[in-house]
């Protein structure tokens, strides 16, 4: 669960976890209100500049997006048929933005820091018997697993190309990748249960 963090501490590491999570939430919600592709592409360009400011290790992570091109292509094609080229570009740019921003937070924020920032939001639910720490953990895991899932897709992509000699991943990888996600969730749940989370 610690894989995916930047090995070198950057200026974004020093930003408070709460501030980063709030910015992520506000921007993610805001992207759905933006319809013009030009604005979304501008936001994508600004996000890439942030990656560049974090150094070569952060820029290298952008290679993970290349493995997602088949997914982007499917979404773009479906949106193109349904709503036209402009909405297709907007949909793909919006999805790429959300993935990149979540990865920025995940690779510069420790899990415990995320949980500490989220826990106060769910403290009022304790009076109803709800464990706020568990909810905070769930939210932190959603953000934290963005780079984990991207890395899993990249490994599958590389294995496919090594076996077939193809330059790009096949759309046939999508179904087995999605089918493997419940098994990954089960392993994480078993790991958490082994650490006592299921007994609280």
Secondary structure, 3 states (H helix, E strand, C coil): CCCCCCCCCCCCCCCCHHHHHHHHHHHHHHHHHCCCHHHHHHHHHHHHHHHHHHCHHHHHCCHHHHHCHHHHHHHHHHHHHHHCHHHHHHHHHHHHHHHHHHHHHHHHCCHHHHHHHHHHHHHHHHHHCCCHHHHHHHHHHHHHHHHHHHHHHHHHHHHHHHHHCCCCCCCHHHHHHHHHHHHHHHHHHHHHHHCCHHHC
